[in-house]
């Protein structure tokens, strides 16, 4: 069956992680047998392979549905953005479609209206926020009625407290085979150390790849291309088993065999950014202002015409990824390094254009100041 394509993971064979993959498969089997929702939390450093693990796991699901929602680092009305993306995966891309999904259910129409208001699919105000959680419970029970459902939450370390409360509530109360798979950096454990403990949610901590697995990864990504064994050894030593760092170091070494590989991924990305041309830097400079959820349309609206024309003729690895429709974990880190390599110098007019773009394309989901309160654990929408 077709799968969502928004996973932040590279191409190429899956390397290592067999025990973790088996653990996820066991969790799904347990959920199916129990007929009750559950949750698994996968934590690890940036670039360690959380999204790739989730993608490989969900690709192997033969009888079931997969929905994906990614938390945003910042922005207005972002609390329920992952829920909005999951609803779109389920076929409820607008308020009418959402109402159709819940048609025939007790209070289906009012529940659909509450959810649509919360995720920005309507201009209504959620006047009874305490009723939103049960409405979402009904939605996921309907979604899992005919087949198991795996709901993947990416970047859960950026989730608002209200969303974390909602996920925990759904994992505890939904009567149906829904497995919540939450991917997060270790920061989440600092913010919410007890999250998931009330429902005994298992936690998988991804460690760096073993040396043999890291070597397999490098050899696979080389794909038969020659590289000095000394350089390969240096990459393995400096990569510390982090797949993202290994791949970036390998790409840098292939770009320039004389390049002295820096000791950190930030320094490495900065060095690679320094080698980009002016037009390529223009696109990434715009991306640094738009934010880590940059889309192709947003870039096209703000990037100078001459830069767009140049990049159409000469795409490079980082900018081609950004222009393809979304930012991967690699691009999140590129934008951080960009602050060092080419500091933002966009005019105030560019920031105004960005705001106008977001208004026109409904990127700002909820008007500023629309704050909700009331209901246990429900502290606000924006």
C-alpha positions in Angstrom: 0.0 0.0 0.0 1.1 3.6 -0.5 2.9 5.3 2.4 3.3 8.9 3.3 6.5 10.4 1.9 7.3 12.9 4.6 9.7 10.8 6.6 13.0 12.7 7.1 15.3 9.8 6.1 17.8 9.1 3.3 17.7 6.6 0.6 19.7 3.4 0.6 19.5 0.0 2.4 18.6 -0.1 6.1 21.7 -0.8 8.2 21.6 -2.2 11.7 18.8 -1.6 14.2 17.4 -5.1 13.9 16.6 -5.4 17.7 14.8 -2.0 17.6 12.9 -3.0 14.5 11.8 -6.2 16.1 10.7 -4.3 19.2 8.4 -2.1 17.1 7.0 -5.1 15.3 6.3 -6.8 18.7 4.6 -3.6 19.9 2.3 -3.6 16.9 1.4 -7.3 17.3 0.6 -6.7 21.0 -1.6 -3.7 20.1 -3.5 -5.8 17.5 -4.0 -8.7 19.9 -5.2 -6.4 22.6 -7.5 -4.3 20.3 -6.5 -1.3 22.4 -4.3 1.7 21.6 -0.7 1.9 22.8 2.4 4.0 22.4 6.1 3.5 21.8 8.6 6.4 22.3 11.8 6.3 20.2 14.5 8.8 21.4 18.0 9.6 20.2 20.3 12.3 19.0 19.7 14.3 15.9 20.7 12.2 12.8 20.9 8.9 14.7 18.2 7.3 12.5 14.9 7.6 14.3 13.0 8.5 11.1 14.7 5.8 9.1 13.7 3.2 11.7 10.1 4.4 11.6 10.1 4.4 7.8 11.5 0.9 7.6 9.0 -0.4 10.2 6.0 1.1 8.5 7.1 0.0 5.0 6.8 -3.6 6.3 3.2 -3.3 7.4 1.1 -5.2 5.0 -2.3 -4.9 6.5 -2.8 -1.5 8.1 -2.7 2.3 7.6 0.1 4.7 8.4 -0.4 8.4 9.2 2.5 10.9 9.8 2.5 14.2 11.6 5.5 16.3 12.3 5.8 18.9 15.1 7.1 22.3 14.2 9.8 24.1 16.1 8.0 27.4 16.2 5.2 29.4 14.6 1.6 30.5 15.3 -1.1 27.9 15.7 1.3 25.0 15.7 -0.1 23.0 18.6 -2.2 20.6 16.6 -0.3 20.8 13.3 0.7 17.1 13.5 -2.9 16.2 14.0 -3.8 18.2 10.9 -1.3 16.3 8.8 -2.6 13.0 10.1 -6.2 14.0 9.3 -5.0 14.8 5.7 -3.4 11.4 5.5 -6.8 9.9 6.5 -8.5 11.8 3.7 -9.9 14.7 5.8 -8.0 17.5 4.1 -10.9 19.9 4.8 -13.7 20.4 7.2 -16.3 18.8 4.9 -14.2 15.7 4.5 -13.6 15.5 8.2 -17.4 15.7 8.8 -17.9 12.9 6.3 -15.4 10.7 8.2 -17.4 11.0 11.4 -20.9 10.9 9.7 -23.2 8.5 11.5 -21.4 8.6 14.8 -23.0 10.1 17.9 -22.2 13.8 18.0 -20.2 13.2 14.8 -21.0 16.6 13.3 -20.2 18.6 16.4 -17.0 16.5 17.0 -15.9 17.1 13.4 -16.5 20.8 13.9 -14.4 20.9 17.1 -11.5 19.1 15.5 -11.6 21.3 12.4 -11.5 24.4 14.5 -8.6 23.1 16.6 -6.4 22.2 13.6 -7.2 25.2 11.5 -9.6 23.7 8.9 -12.3 26.2 9.8 -12.5 29.7 11.2 -14.6 28.6 14.2 -13.5 29.0 17.8 -13.3 25.9 20.0 -15.8 27.0 22.6 -15.6 23.8 24.7 -12.0 22.8 24.6 -12.6 20.1 27.2 -14.6 18.2 24.6 -11.8 18.2 22.0 -9.9 15.2 23.5 -13.0 12.9 23.3 -13.7 14.1 19.8 -10.2 13.1 18.7 -10.6 9.8 20.4 -13.7 9.1 18.3 -11.8 10.2 15.2 -9.1 7.6 15.7 -11.5 4.9 16.7 -13.2 5.4 13.3 -9.8 5.5 11.5 -8.8 2.1 13.0 -12.2 0.5 12.5 -11.2 -1.6 9.5 -7.5 -2.1 9.9 -4.7 -1.3 12.4 -3.4 2.3 12.4 0.1 3.4 13.1 0.3 7.1 13.9 3.8 8.5 13.7 4.7 11.7 15.5 8.0 13.1 14.3 10.0 15.7 16.2 8.0 15.1 19.4 10.6 17.1 21.4 9.0 20.2 19.8 5.5 19.2 20.6 3.4 21.6 22.7 2.4 20.3 26.2 -1.2 20.2 25.0 -0.4 17.9 22.1 1.7 15.6 24.4 -1.3 15.4 26.8 -3.6 14.6 23.8 -1.3 11.8 22.5 -1.0 10.2 26.0 -4.8 10.5 26.4 -5.5 8.8 23.0 -3.0 6.0 23.7 -4.8 5.3 27.0 -8.4 5.6 25.9 -8.9 4.8 22.2 -10.7 1.4 21.8 -9.0 0.2 18.6 -5.7 -0.9 17.2 -3.8 2.4 17.1 -0.1 2.4 17.8 1.3 5.8 18.5 5.0 5.9 17.4 6.6 9.0 18.8 10.1 10.1 17.6 12.0 12.6 19.7 15.4 13.9 20.6 16.6 13.4 24.1 15.4 16.9 25.0 11.9 15.4 25.4 13.1 13.5 28.5 14.2 16.8 30.1 11.0 18.5 29.4 8.6 15.7 30.2 10.6 12.9 32.0 7.4 11.1 33.1 5.6 11.3 29.7 4.1 8.0 28.8 4.9 6.4 32.2 1.2 6.4 33.3 0.4 4.1 30.3 3.6 2.1 30.6 4.7 3.2 27.2 8.0 1.4 26.3 10.9 3.6 25.3 13.6 2.7 22.7 16.8 4.7 22.9 18.7 4.6 19.6 22.4 4.4 20.2 25.1 5.2 17.6 25.7 2.5 15.1 28.3 -0.2 15.9 31.6 0.1 14.1 30.7 -2.8 11.7 27.3 -1.3 10.9 28.9 2.1 10.4 31.3 0.6 8.0 28.5 -1.1 6.1 26.7 2.2 5.9 29.8 4.0 4.4 30.5 1.2 2.0 26.9 1.1 0.8 26.8 4.9 0.3 30.1 4.7 -1.7 28.3 2.4 -4.1 31.5 1.2 -5.6 33.1 4.7 -5.9 36.8 4.7 -4.9 37.9 6.4 -1.7 41.2 6.0 0.1 41.0 3.5 3.0 42.7 6.1 5.2 39.9 8.6 4.5 37.2 5.9 5.2 38.9 5.1 8.5 39.0 8.8 9.4 35.3 9.1 8.6 34.4 6.1 10.7 36.5 7.4 13.6 35.0 10.9 13.5 31.5 9.9 12.7 30.9 8.2 16.1 28.3 5.9 14.6 25.9 8.8 13.7 24.4 8.0 10.3 23.8 11.7 9.4 27.4 12.7 10.3 28.8 9.7 8.5 26.9 10.5 5.3 27.8 14.2 5.5 31.5 13.5 6.0 31.4 11.0 3.1 29.7 13.5 0.9 32.3 16.2 1.8 35.2 13.9 1.1 33.8 13.0 -2.3 33.2 16.6 -3.1 36.8 17.5 -2.4 39.3 14.8 -1.6 41.7 17.6 -0.2 39.2 18.9 2.2 40.3 18.6 5.9 37.3 17.0 7.6 36.1 19.1 10.6 35.6 17.4 13.9 31.8 18.2 14.3 28.8 18.0 12.1 28.1 21.8 12.5 31.6 22.7 11.4 31.4 20.2 8.6 28.1 21.7 7.3 29.6 25.2 7.6 32.6 24.2 5.6 30.4 22.7 2.9 28.2 25.8 2.8 31.2 28.0 2.3 31.8 26.2 -1.0 28.3 27.0 -2.4 27.8 29.7 -5.0 26.0 33.0 -4.4 22.7 31.8 -5.9 22.7 28.7 -3.8 23.4 30.7 -0.6 20.5 33.0 -1.6 18.1 30.1 -1.5 19.4 28.8 1.8 19.4 32.3 3.3 15.7 32.6 2.4 15.1 29.2 3.9 16.7 30.3 7.2 14.1 33.0 7.5 11.1 30.9 6.3 12.0 28.3 8.9 12.6 24.6 9.2 9.3 23.7 7.6 10.1 25.5 4.4 8.1 24.5 1.3 8.9 24.9 -2.4 6.2 27.5 -2.8 7.5 29.6 0.0 11.1 29.5 -1.4 9.8 30.4 -4.9 7.9 33.4 -3.4 11.0 34.9 -1.7 14.0 33.7 -3.6 15.4 36.2 -6.2 14.5 35.3 -9.7 18.1 35.0 -10.9 18.9 32.6 -8.1 15.9 30.4 -9.0 17.0 30.3 -12.6 20.6 29.4 -11.7 19.5 26.7 -9.3 17.1 25.2 -11.9 20.1 24.7 -14.1 22.6 23.7 -11.4 20.9 22.0 -8.5 23.2 20.9 -5.6 22.5 18.4 -2.9 21.4 20.6 0.0 19.4 23.1 -2.1 17.8 20.4 -4.3 16.6 18.7 -1.1 15.1 22.0 0.1 13.4 22.7 -3.2 11.9 19.2 -3.4 9.1 20.2 -1.0 10.3 19.9 2.6 13.3 20.0 4.9 14.9 16.8 6.2 16.9 16.4 9.4 20.0 17.3 7.3 18.4 20.6 6.2 17.4 21.5 9.8 21.1 21.3 10.7 22.1 23.1 7.5 20.0 26.1 8.5 21.7 26.2 11.9 25.1 26.1 10.2 23.9 28.7 7.7 23.8 31.3 10.5 27.6 31.0 10.7 28.4 30.5 7.0 26.2 33.3 5.6 24.3 35.4 8.2 20.8 36.4 7.3 20.7 39.8 5.6 17.2 39.8 4.1 15.4 43.2 4.0 12.4 44.0 6.1 10.4 43.8 2.8 11.3 40.1 2.6 9.9 39.4 6.0 6.7 41.3 5.1 6.5 39.2 1.9 6.9 36.1 4.0 4.1 37.1 6.4 1.8 37.9 3.4 2.6 34.5 1.8 1.7 32.7 5.0 -1.6 34.6 5.3 -2.5 33.8 1.7 -1.6 30.1 2.0 -3.1 29.5 5.5 0.3 28.8 7.1 -0.7 30.9 10.0 -3.5 28.6 11.1 -5.0 30.5 14.0 -5.4 34.3 14.3 -3.0 35.6 17.0 -4.5 36.0 20.4 -7.1 33.2 20.0 -6.2 31.4 23.2 -8.2 28.5 24.7 -8.5 27.5 28.3 -10.4 25.1 30.4 -10.4 21.3 30.7 -7.9 19.2 32.5 -4.5 19.5 30.8 -5.7 21.8 28.1 -3.8 25.1 28.5 -4.1 26.8 25.1 -4.0 26.5 21.4 -1.4 29.1 20.4 
